[in-house]
Amino acid sequence: MSNVKKLKQLSFFFTICCVSEIMADYVWQIQKLKKEMTDYDGGFI
């Protein structure tokens, strides 16, 4: 029983790590896009 519990905790932890990594990458992409858009607006106007 304890092995199953440990395995569940491990898989949960792994899922959290993967999700946070994907989220960080997603946020970084959005910030990069925002920066490019503001740079473009600043140069355009």
Phi and psi in degrees as a GROMACS rama.xvg file:
@    title "Ramachandran Plot"
@    xaxis  label "Phi"
@    yaxis  label "Psi"
@TYPE xy
-66.0824  -32.1335  SER-2
-65.6395  -42.6976  ASN-3
-63.2743  -42.0697  VAL-4
-62.996  -42.7515  LYS-5
-63.4421  -41.6273  LYS-6
-64.1397  -41.3961  LEU-7
-63.195  -42.9193  LYS-8
-62.2211  -41.2434  GLN-9
-64.7484  -45.5302  LEU-10
-65.8881  -35.9165  SER-11
-63.758  -46.0443  PHE-12
-61.0857  -42.726  PHE-13
-62.8316  -41.5321  PHE-14
-63.1148  -43.8056  THR-15
-59.8221  -44.2225  ILE-16
-61.0199  -46.6266  CYS-17
-62.2031  -46.7538  CYS-18
-61.9717  -45.0985  VAL-19
-64.5717  -35.4678  SER-20
-66.9864  -42.8974  GLU-21
-64.5333  -42.7417  ILE-22
-61.9811  -43.7473  MET-23
-61.0015  -42.8118  ALA-24
-64.4386  -41.6459  ASP-25
-62.5334  -46.2978  TYR-26
-61.7839  -42.1306  VAL-27
-61.5121  -42.2862  TRP-28
-62.343  -43.0646  GLN-29
-64.1033  -44.8105  ILE-30
-62.3184  -39.4474  GLN-31
-63.5696  -43.3107  LYS-32
-64.0132  -44.0914  LEU-33
-60.1337  -43.6306  LYS-34
-61.6338  -44.4412  LYS-35
-63.2304  -40.1519  GLU-36
-66.6971  -42.6807  MET-37
-68.8085  -37.6011  THR-38
-62.1758  -42.0945  ASP-39
-64.9842  -44.7469  TYR-40
-62.1176  -43.339  ASP-41
-62.8226  -39.541  GLY-42
-77.1393  -28.7775  GLY-43
-77.5256  -41.8323  PHE-44
